[in-house]
Amino acid sequence: MNTRHTLLATAACAACLTATPLQAADPAQVNLAGDWSVTVTTGQTSSKLDVPPPDIVEVNAEKYDKMPEFNPKAWGGWQKGLALRGVKAAECTVKGALDPASLVVRDGADATATTFEKGKDYDADLDWGGVGRLASGAVKPSQPVFISYKYAQMRIDAVVLTTDGKIVLKRGEPHTATPQPVELAQGETRLANIFISGRLERLTPENLYPILETAYPEPPKPTPSIAETLLPKTMKKLQGNEPVKILAWGDSVTAMNRWQKLFLPRLQERFPHAKIELVTEAWGGHNTSSYLAEPPGSVHNYKEKVLDQKPDLIISEFVNDAGMNPQQTEERYGKLLADIQGIGAEWIILTPHYIRPDWMKLTAQREIDNDPRPYVTALRQFTQKNNIALADASLRYGRLWRQGIPYLTLMDNNINHPNMQGHALFADSLMALFP
């Protein structure tokens, strides 16, 4: 991705927030006025708006050539059988999108078809939309099945102050997993977003997102910059137009090679004469413990694939380390630090993005500025104690709700894999370190 593409992507992200800046000190007041209505007040203007309920999609006799046997022990609910197409996100399905009472499995598409019985012929994970036959049931391993069901899509509606001073609701485009904010016309101001989060009986305060900030509040850069203070060898090479080797090291998020494609052109633009090489070593579904446990000759042996690459700078991202407690984090990252310093390299640690709220013990996607994971707190303490550069992407994710963005809508798989806008937050965090 070249610099022009990066700038366009950044502009697109900014455009999805608001067309006209709104002072954070003067946010609109948004309150529930009924199951599907809100009152919005800004300045001397107030309006009651009706909000459309979720969009329900009805699927009739969707054909599947065969149905795998139901596996109740599969890790993901979508992996327990076939994953219903309507509720699919990237790689998996959207939890809670399926209307569980609507699922019907038949052996044909017409009115004479035989209806199979759940619990006898097939079973299903109704949360995730995974359906599989039972070995003792009537569904044969190789026969086609026709499945009917209903599911809800998500939507992000916009409360807008028009150029003639009216408050109106602009309906967002429905999407199963990653709905996007409405684009505004020139001169319009986004007062709030209303998140229709799938199957809902009514609106709650958790669906209301008044615009409190139009962008992440970047703190003033220190002088000298963090990179000049904590990454002096790297900075000397960048400023001296010498070859610089950067190793991006991480799990599936880094394996997507997205934040690197956003970060590298921006770093190259800032240091146009530097000879920057960025290579990636990443292992989806694994963590630093996995790397350390791999034997010599392995595809992901830590010494051979990380240390022996002799990078000038290592940038690590491991959301899969987030289950570690503070003591484990101190011990593990202390070893990594000794190894990295042992090869003469410098280190930037990326804090992880937010993932599914229930996986983080969150009950909402609002009012979540403080990352609740002990691992993230431990990383911040570790980097401060050891003078390691920290690119704190978690802080940016924690404030997305203030910009009217439910952070999970930035996950392609509705779980933990960010889209390009989500990866841009990693790149922003990294660039904040450099002068």
C-alpha positions in Angstrom: 0.0 0.0 0.0 1.5 3.3 -1.0 1.4 6.6 1.0 -1.5 8.0 -1.1 -3.6 4.9 -0.3 -2.8 5.3 3.4 -3.8 9.0 3.4 -7.1 8.1 1.6 -7.8 5.4 4.2 -7.1 7.8 7.0 -9.4 10.4 5.5 -12.1 7.8 5.1 -11.9 6.9 8.7 -12.2 10.5 9.7 -15.1 11.1 7.4 -17.1 8.3 9.0 -17.1 10.2 12.3 -18.5 13.6 11.5 -18.6 16.1 8.7 -18.5 19.2 10.9 -16.5 19.1 14.2 -18.6 19.1 17.4 -17.1 20.5 20.6 -16.7 17.7 23.0 -17.7 20.1 25.8 -21.1 20.6 24.2 -22.4 17.1 23.3 -26.1 16.6 22.4 -28.3 15.1 25.0 -29.8 11.8 23.8 -32.4 10.0 25.9 -34.9 7.2 25.4 -38.4 8.3 24.7 -40.0 4.8 24.1 -39.0 1.3 23.0 -38.0 2.6 19.5 -37.7 6.4 19.9 -35.3 8.9 21.4 -35.3 12.6 22.2 -32.3 14.6 21.1 -31.4 18.1 22.3 -28.6 20.3 21.2 -28.5 24.0 22.1 -32.0 25.3 21.8 -33.1 22.6 19.4 -34.9 19.4 20.4 -36.6 16.7 18.5 -38.2 13.3 19.1 -37.1 10.7 16.6 -38.5 7.2 15.8 -35.8 4.6 15.3 -36.6 1.6 13.0 -36.3 -1.8 14.7 -33.6 -4.3 13.6 -33.7 -5.6 10.0 -34.9 -9.2 10.1 -33.9 -11.3 7.1 -35.9 -14.4 6.3 -34.2 -17.3 4.5 -36.3 -19.9 2.9 -35.0 -23.4 1.9 -31.3 -22.5 1.7 -29.7 -25.5 0.2 -26.6 -27.3 1.6 -25.3 -30.2 -0.3 -24.6 -32.2 2.9 -24.7 -31.7 6.6 -21.7 -32.8 8.7 -22.2 -34.6 12.0 -22.8 -32.3 14.9 -19.7 -32.0 17.1 -20.7 -30.7 20.5 -17.0 -30.5 21.6 -15.9 -28.1 18.8 -14.3 -24.9 20.1 -16.5 -22.5 18.3 -20.3 -22.9 18.0 -20.1 -22.3 14.2 -17.7 -25.3 14.0 -20.1 -27.8 15.5 -21.7 -28.4 12.1 -22.3 -26.4 9.0 -22.4 -22.6 9.5 -25.5 -20.9 8.3 -24.6 -18.6 5.5 -26.8 -15.7 6.6 -25.2 -15.3 10.0 -21.6 -15.6 8.7 -18.9 -13.1 9.4 -15.3 -13.5 8.3 -14.1 -16.9 9.4 -17.0 -17.6 11.7 -20.6 -16.5 12.5 -22.2 -13.7 14.5 -23.3 -14.8 18.0 -26.9 -14.1 18.7 -27.9 -13.1 15.1 -30.0 -16.2 14.5 -33.6 -16.3 15.7 -33.5 -19.7 17.4 -37.2 -20.3 17.1 -37.1 -19.9 13.3 -34.7 -22.8 12.4 -36.3 -25.5 10.3 -34.4 -28.3 8.5 -36.1 -30.2 5.7 -35.1 -32.7 3.0 -36.5 -30.6 0.2 -37.6 -27.1 -0.8 -41.3 -27.7 -1.4 -44.3 -28.1 0.8 -44.2 -31.9 0.6 -40.7 -32.1 2.1 -40.0 -33.9 5.3 -39.2 -31.8 8.3 -36.3 -33.1 10.5 -36.5 -33.0 14.2 -34.0 -31.1 16.4 -32.5 -33.4 19.0 -33.4 -36.5 17.1 -32.2 -36.0 13.5 -30.0 -33.0 14.0 -28.7 -30.6 16.6 -27.7 -26.9 16.5 -25.8 -24.3 18.4 -28.5 -21.7 18.3 -26.3 -18.9 19.6 -23.8 -19.3 16.8 -25.8 -20.8 14.0 -23.9 -24.1 13.7 -26.1 -27.0 12.5 -25.1 -30.7 12.2 -26.8 -34.1 11.8 -27.0 -36.7 14.5 -25.6 -40.1 13.7 -28.7 -41.9 14.9 -31.1 -39.6 13.0 -32.7 -39.6 9.6 -30.4 -37.2 7.9 -28.0 -39.2 5.7 -24.3 -38.2 5.5 -24.4 -37.3 1.8 -27.9 -36.0 1.3 -28.8 -32.3 0.7 -30.7 -30.4 3.3 -32.8 -27.3 3.0 -32.7 -24.9 5.9 -35.1 -22.0 6.6 -34.4 -19.4 9.3 -34.5 -15.8 10.3 -31.7 -13.6 11.5 -31.2 -10.0 12.5 -28.7 -7.6 11.0 -26.9 -4.7 12.7 -27.1 -1.1 11.8 -25.6 2.2 12.8 -28.1 5.1 12.4 -27.0 8.7 12.6 -28.7 11.5 14.5 -27.8 14.5 12.3 -28.1 18.3 12.7 -28.8 19.5 9.1 -27.6 22.6 7.5 -31.0 24.3 8.1 -30.9 23.5 11.8 -33.2 20.4 12.0 -32.4 17.2 13.9 -33.1 14.2 11.8 -32.3 10.4 11.8 -30.4 9.0 8.9 -30.8 5.2 8.6 -27.6 3.2 8.3 -27.0 0.3 5.9 -27.7 -3.1 7.6 -24.9 -5.6 7.8 -24.7 -8.9 9.6 -21.3 -8.3 11.3 -19.7 -4.9 10.4 -22.2 -2.1 9.9 -20.6 1.2 9.0 -21.6 4.8 10.2 -23.7 6.8 7.8 -21.8 9.2 5.5 -23.0 12.8 6.0 -23.6 15.6 3.5 -21.4 18.7 3.5 -22.2 20.9 6.4 -24.1 18.4 8.4 -23.1 17.5 12.0 -23.3 14.1 13.6 -24.8 14.5 17.0 -25.0 10.8 17.8 -25.0 7.3 16.5 -27.7 4.7 17.4 -26.4 1.2 17.3 -28.9 -1.4 16.4 -26.9 -4.4 17.7 -28.8 -7.3 16.1 -31.8 -8.9 17.7 -33.3 -6.3 20.1 -36.7 -6.1 21.8 -36.2 -2.4 22.5 -33.6 0.3 22.6 -31.6 0.6 25.8 -29.0 3.3 26.9 -26.3 0.9 25.7 -27.5 1.5 22.1 -27.1 5.3 22.3 -23.7 6.8 21.3 -23.7 10.7 21.6 -20.6 12.1 19.9 -18.3 13.2 22.7 -15.1 13.3 20.6 -14.6 13.6 16.9 -11.1 11.9 17.1 -8.8 10.4 19.6 -7.3 13.2 21.7 -3.6 13.0 20.8 -1.5 14.1 23.7 1.3 16.6 23.0 4.4 14.9 21.9 7.3 15.2 24.3 10.6 16.8 23.2 12.6 14.8 22.5 10.1 12.2 21.2 9.6 8.8 22.8 11.4 7.2 19.8 14.4 9.5 20.2 14.5 8.7 23.9 13.8 4.9 23.9 14.8 3.9 20.4 18.0 5.8 19.8 19.7 3.2 17.6 16.7 3.0 15.3 16.3 6.7 15.2 19.9 7.3 14.3 19.6 5.0 11.4 16.3 6.5 10.2 17.7 10.0 10.4 21.0 9.0 9.0 19.5 7.4 5.9 20.9 4.0 6.8 19.3 0.6 6.3 16.8 -0.2 9.1 15.3 -3.7 9.6 12.0 -3.9 11.5 10.5 -7.2 12.5 6.7 -7.3 13.1 6.2 -10.2 15.5 2.8 -11.4 16.6 -0.3 -13.7 16.3 -3.1 -13.8 13.8 -3.7 -10.0 14.0 -0.1 -9.4 12.8 -0.4 -12.3 10.3 -3.1 -10.3 8.6 -0.3 -7.9 7.5 -2.6 -4.9 7.8 -1.1 -2.6 10.4 2.2 -3.1 8.8 0.9 -1.9 5.4 -0.5 1.2 7.1 2.5 1.9 9.3 5.4 1.4 6.9 4.3 4.0 4.3 3.7 6.6 7.0 7.1 5.9 8.6 8.8 6.1 5.2 7.1 9.4 4.5 8.3 10.8 7.8 11.9 9.6 7.0 11.9 9.7 3.2 15.6 8.9 2.7 15.8 6.0 5.1 16.1 2.4 3.7 13.4 0.6 5.7 12.8 -3.1 5.5 9.8 -4.5 7.4 9.4 -8.3 7.7 6.7 -10.2 9.5 6.9 -13.3 11.7 3.4 -14.2 12.9 1.6 -17.3 14.1 -2.2 -17.2 14.1 -3.9 -18.7 17.2 -0.7 -18.8 19.2 1.2 -16.6 21.7 4.7 -15.9 23.0 4.6 -19.1 25.0 4.0 -21.1 21.8 7.1 -19.6 20.2 9.3 -20.3 23.2 8.1 -24.0 23.2 8.9 -24.6 19.5 12.0 -26.8 18.9 14.9 -25.9 16.6 14.0 -26.3 13.0 10.3 -25.5 13.6 8.5 -23.1 11.3 8.0 -20.8 14.3 11.1 -21.4 16.4 11.6 -18.3 18.5 15.4 -18.1 18.2 15.6 -18.9 14.5 12.6 -16.9 13.4 12.8 -13.9 15.7 16.3 -13.4 17.3 18.3 -14.8 14.4 16.7 -12.3 12.0 18.9 -9.7 13.6 16.3 -6.8 13.4 17.2 -3.3 14.5 13.6 -3.0 15.9 11.0 -5.5 17.0 7.4 -4.5 17.2 5.4 -7.1 19.0 1.6 -7.6 19.1 0.1 -10.5 21.1 -3.6 -10.3 21.9 -3.2 -14.0 22.6 -1.0 -13.2 25.6 -3.9 -11.3 27.1 -4.8 -14.2 29.4 -1.6 -13.8 31.4 -1.6 -12.4 34.9 0.8 -9.6 35.9 3.4 -12.0 37.4 3.4 -14.1 34.2 3.6 -11.0 32.1 6.6 -9.7 34.1 8.4 -13.0 33.9 7.7 -13.7 30.2 8.4 -10.2 28.9 11.4 -9.9 31.2 13.0 -12.9 29.4 12.0 -11.5 26.0 13.6 -8.2 26.9 16.9 -9.8 27.9 16.9 -11.8 24.6 16.1 -8.7 22.5 18.7 -6.6 24.2 21.1 -9.5 23.8 21.0 -9.2 20.0 21.3 -5.4 20.2 17.8 -4.8 19.0 15.2 -2.3 20.3 11.6 -3.0 21.1 8.1 -1.5 20.7 5.3 -3.3 22.5 1.8 -2.8 21.0 -1.0 -3.2 23.5 -3.9 -5.3 22.1 -7.1 -4.2 20.7 -10.5 -4.8 22.4 -12.1 -8.1 21.5 -15.6 -9.6 22.2 -17.0 -7.8 25.2 -17.9 -11.1 27.0 -14.3 -12.3 26.5 -13.1 -9.2 28.2 -15.7 -9.3 31.0 -17.3 -6.2 29.6 -21.1 -5.8 29.6 -21.3 -3.0 27.0 -19.3 -1.2 24.3 -19.8 2.2 26.0 -18.0 3.8 28.9 -15.0 1.4 28.5 -12.1 3.8 28.5 -10.1 1.6 30.9 -9.0 -1.7 29.6 -10.0 -4.3 32.2 -7.4 -6.9 31.3 -4.6 -7.3 33.9 -2.2 -8.1 31.0 -2.6 -4.6 29.6 -2.0 -3.0 32.9 1.0 -5.2 33.4 2.4 -4.2 30.0 2.1 -0.5 30.8 3.9 -1.1 34.1 6.6 -3.3 32.5 7.4 -0.8 29.7 7.5 2.1 32.2 9.8 0.2 34.6 12.2 -1.0 31.8 12.1 2.1 29.6 10.5 0.2 26.7 8.5 2.0 24.0 4.8 1.3 24.3 2.4 1.9 21.4 -0.9 1.9 23.4 -3.5 0.9 20.9 -5.8 -0.2 23.7 -6.3 3.4 24.8 -7.6 4.2 21.3 -10.0 1.3 21.2 -11.3 2.2 24.6 -12.4 5.6 23.4 -14.0 4.7 20.2 -17.5 4.8 21.9 -16.9 8.5 22.5 -16.6 8.9 18.7 -19.9 7.0 18.2 -18.3 3.8 17.2 -19.1 0.4 18.8 -15.7 -1.1 18.6 -16.9 -4.6 17.7 -18.1 -3.3 14.4 -14.4 -2.9 13.5 -13.9 -6.7 13.8 -14.3 -8.5 10.5 -15.1 -11.7 12.3 -17.2 -10.0 15.0 -14.7 -11.4 17.6 -11.1 -10.3 17.4 -9.8 -9.7 13.9 -9.8 -5.9 13.1 -10.7 -4.5 9.7 -8.5 -1.8 8.1 -10.0 0.9 10.2 -9.2 -1.1 13.3 -5.6 -1.7 12.2 -5.2 2.0 11.5 -5.4 2.5 15.3 -2.3 0.3 15.6 -0.5 2.4 13.0 -1.6 5.6 14.7 -0.2 4.3 18.0 3.1 3.5 16.5 3.4 6.8 14.7 2.7 8.7 17.9 6.1 7.6 19.1 8.1 9.2 16.4 9.1 12.8 16.0 
